[in-house]
């Protein structure tokens, strides 16, 4: 098994795209549309890597990342943001995010990053 990836994004289309790409690569994938679902799936499945959108209604990405860090301080997270959310990007880096991708991102770059960090 290549590893487990949790995809957290409120946009259905992005979740489906990422899910399809990473399942084809052989990863076990989980999808969450909000923070509550994300934390539940995170606790149940202990993913190797989390792809986390920052702008999610309710609990935002920074809050989700903080809670995941409380559950597992070694969590690996790649952040997805809209262009120009510099404060949020800086905050997530301080919290230990590995890297970030601005939307729209290149799916091949995302695939390479996941492969790099999940080893």
N, C-alpha and C positions, 0 to 999 in steps of 0.2 A: 504494500500500500504506500502510495506516494505521500500521504499526510492528510490532515484535516484542515479545511479552510472555512471560517465563518465569515459570511458576507453580510454586512450591516449597511443598508441603504433604504430610505423611504421610497425611492423611485423604483417601481416594479421593473421597468425596462432594464435598468442597470443591474438589478439583482439577477434577472433572467440571463442576461448576456454573460455576466461573470460566472454564474452558476454553470452555464453550458460550456464555457471555455475551460473552466477548471475541472469539471467532470470528465471532459474529453482528455485532459492531461492525466487523468487517473486519480485525482484527489477526491476525497470524501468531502462533500460540501453541505453547508447548512446556511439557511437564509433567515434574516431577521429584518423586519420593516421598522422596528422601533427599539428603544432602549430596554424595555421590559423583556421583550422576546430575545434580544441579544444577550442579556445577562443570564436568562434562563438557559438558552442553548449553550452558552459559554460554560455554565456550571455543570450541565449534563454531559457535554461531549469533550471538554478540554481540547479545543482546537489548537493545532500547531501554529496557526497564523490567523489574524483577524484583519479583514479589509473593512475599514471603518469610515463611513461618511461623517462629515462634521455637522452638516445642517440637517438635523432630524427633528421633527416636531416633538415636543415634550422634553425628553432628556436629550441634550445635544451630545455631540461626539466627545467633547472634552469630559463631560460628566460620566459618560459610558466608559471611557478610557480609565478615568480615576477609579471607578468601581471595579473594573476588570483587574486593575493593578492591585487592589485590595484583596481580590480573590486569588490572584496568582501574579506575584511581582515580576515573574520572568516572561509574561505574555509578550508575544511578538505581534506588533500592530503596524500596518501600513494605512496611512490616513489618505482619504480622498476629500478634496475640497473644491469649491468653486474658485475660480481665479481671484486672487487678491485678498484672501482671508489671512493676512499675514499674522495678525495677533493670535488667531487660533492655531496656525501652523507652529508659531513660536511656543505656545502653551503646550501643544502635544509633544513637541521635541523635548521640552523640559520633563514631560511625563514619561519619556522613553520611547516614543514612536520611532520606528526604524527609518522611515522616509515618508514622503507625501507625493501624491499625484494630483495635479489640477485637472478638473473636468473641463472639456472632454479630454480624456487621456488616450494614449496609444495603447491598444490592448496587448500588443507584442511587448512593449516596455513593462506593462503590468505583469504579464506572464513571466518575463525574465526575472523581475523582482521577487515574485512569489517563489520561483524555483531557487533563487539565490538564498532567500531567508528561511526556507522551510527545511533545508538540508540538515 
